[in-house]
Amino acid sequence: MNNIPEIAPTFRFQWEEAQDCYVILYPEGMVKLSGSAGEIMKRCDGIKSTEEIITELEGAFPGVDLKDDVRNFLDNARNNGWIRYKP
Amino acid sequence: MAGSDTNRSQPLWLLAELTYRCPLQCPYCSNPVEIAKYNDELSTEDWIRVLQQARKMGATQLGFSGGEPLVRRDLEELIAEARRLGYYTNLITSGVGMDADRVKKFKEAGLDHIQISFQASNEELNNYLGGTKSFRHKQEMARVVKEFEYPMVLNIVLHRKNVDQIRDILDMTVDLNADYVELASTQYYGWSRVNIDQLLPTREQLARAEVVAKEYQEKMKDRMKIIYVIPDYFENRPKACMNGWGAIFLTIAPDGSALPCHAAAQLPGLEFPNVRDHSIDHIWNDSDAFNKYRGFDWMQEPCRSCPEKEKDFGGCRCQAYMLTGDATNADPVCDKSPHHGQLHADVDRIGSLSGTKEFESKPLVFRNMRNSKDIMSDRTIPA
């Protein structure tokens, strides 16, 4: 199963105190992430599968169906090169 | 209190010009022509203090630049401190002074990204423009950078002597597997201003180059990002220089003087504060130099009443000063500026002479300490 996302080695993901949000850093640039995007990205640790991430998020934010949102975000993140799937 | 006030600007981008020493002598170098004056370099401890203070104020992107930053023996130590502080660290280098062992040490210290400059796509022109035999070594270093899984930016400064080779240049960057390519048109400050007659491309050259750049941008869009910007002199609206004065950029020169942009040292009537005497907080928030062209109150017409002023901030203060003699004027790149015609006259004059044997054989003034001293001693009026 290649559905374990991790941050791509050519990007950095971190909490920025001064911006009060998670950010993606790359050569000479920065993208500020929304709260929900940050919650998804911080779970892309190369260990959890996409399904496990969804389960964990639905546990943390009960009563919301997050499946499509998470999958859409991960598709975008991969298109931007921020994450890759472990082989 | 800085930091608690969210309306205040933050120095998000810290450019640390560690030294103006450089093994290369590129005649379009963006360093000031007065490089020979900057021999009193900051110590390691000074730089570490600067990194800590700027990070506290929100700085996230850090560029180690120069001159050639590899000349500094404490580079590994500074990278490690930058990583500890949480910076995204960019090394902006010619590649000369680098080897695989040092690249490995940088990786271990936490360096995030390496940008290597090339002068041209062939050995002869590259080595001529850089004033040193560096082409093969640069290519080798680009391969090493990729081996260590760094994102790689290749930067090529374009001008009349190499812009016709843009296709070969792009093919080279494809071969080297660049992630980003910056085709940086020469902007005419510092050394390139001295050499403008030799470097300014013609309109025809630019038109041809643009077609090729667009072709590769489209063709390579899934593999690499190509950034191509035409020189200011061919535009009708100015760039939003530095995103506004004292808005996000903070440059520290090798001697510790703090500048809102790396070319600002030439502006008259400004005393740039030094990190040896003041904190970054004071420099950014309270110094006269950083407040001088912040906001819009300093503007004259046509900028003052212009609806576009919030988009381009009146352009570049250095260009306004160089070309009109007054830094509060509109950047003459703007066609609303009464000085815009002069700029066109310059482009036309150089365009009509370029290609002629006599004009093309005029020697370039290479960027080195000897020429810097000569320029400073010859100067009777500030350029």
Interface residues (C-beta under 8 A of the other chain):
Chain A: P9 T10 F11 R12 Q14 E16 A18 Q19 V23 L25 Y26 P27 E28 G29 M30
Chain B: G3 Q10 L12 W13 M57 G58 T60 Q61 G63 G86 Y88 N90 D112 H113 Q115 E149 Y150 P151 V153 D179 Y180
